[in-house]
Amino acid sequence: MIGISQYGAYIPPTRLALRALGGGPAGEGGPEKAVAWNDEDAITMAVAAASHCLRGTDRDQVDALILASTSHSFKEKQGAALIARALSLR
């Protein structure tokens, strides 16, 4: 099959009140923004999203893994290759 057949998502559980972004005090309730914790980068969040995507899937059937990010963790390493290795993909 050609095209995207499955997808996964990961949203960091850490929240930052939008009022705090403007320098105001963080209060109860109100809108929040999901922010990555100090040990979460594009690779770790992609591994979490891909593991959700692959639940119940035969990993030998995966033909490709594509990573797109505005903030790559490594300048010279292939992020998709690292994620494939972490997920035991061929």
C-alpha atoms as one frame of an Amber mdcrd trajectory, in Angstrom:
protein
   0.000   0.000   0.000   1.337   3.425  -0.920   0.857   6.374   1.397   0.445
   6.950   5.093  -1.365   4.019   6.647  -0.786   4.814  10.341   0.401   7.693
  12.475   1.181   8.358  16.110   1.402  11.416  18.308   3.037  12.417  21.571
   2.281  15.525  23.598   4.581  16.249  26.548   2.728  16.067  29.873   4.466
  19.172  31.283   2.298  22.290  31.068   3.114  25.986  31.248   0.399  28.537
  31.918   0.156  31.045  29.082  -0.016  33.844  31.639   3.473  32.878  32.796
   4.831  33.308  29.267   4.024  37.005  29.401   5.802  37.431  32.720   2.629
  37.332  34.794   1.949  35.054  37.724   0.801  31.544  36.881  -2.697  31.113
  38.229  -5.082  28.206  38.506  -6.984  27.336  35.352  -6.714  29.179  32.097
  -5.003  28.167  28.868  -1.787  26.169  28.992   0.958  25.193  26.587   2.576
  21.766  26.451   6.359  22.078  26.823   9.113  19.506  26.592  10.876  18.624
  29.826  14.659  18.913  30.103  15.230  15.319  28.943  12.778  15.397  26.013
  14.025  16.272  22.549  12.768  15.614  19.022  14.191  12.072  19.030  12.728
  10.936  22.362   9.321  12.403  21.551   9.391  10.778  18.102  10.196   7.381
  19.644   7.212   7.778  22.004   4.898   8.754  19.135   6.131   5.945  16.900
   5.734   3.339  19.632   2.095   4.419  19.982   1.717   4.180  16.216   3.181
   0.677  16.034   1.014  -0.962  18.700  -0.419  -4.155  17.265   1.647  -3.880
  14.084   4.126  -6.388  12.727   7.303  -4.313  12.652   8.660  -6.339   9.731
   5.897  -4.783   7.609   7.175  -1.220   8.163   8.728   0.019   4.926   9.770
   3.529   5.922  10.144   5.889   8.831  10.295   9.603   8.075  11.246  12.240
  10.633  10.514  15.924  10.177  11.431  18.393  12.893  12.239  22.060  13.303
  14.690  21.230  16.098  16.864  18.231  15.291  18.832  16.904  18.237  21.977
  16.067  16.289  23.599  18.049  13.520  25.315  15.134  11.794  23.316  12.032
  12.741  20.239  10.708  10.996  17.357  11.037  13.463  15.162   8.560  11.591
  17.903   5.917  11.794  18.185   6.375  15.571  14.414   6.083  15.975  14.278
   2.974  13.776  16.981   1.363  15.896  15.202   2.266  19.152  11.985   0.690
  17.807  13.730  -2.426  16.448  12.757  -1.665  12.858  14.688  -3.042   9.914
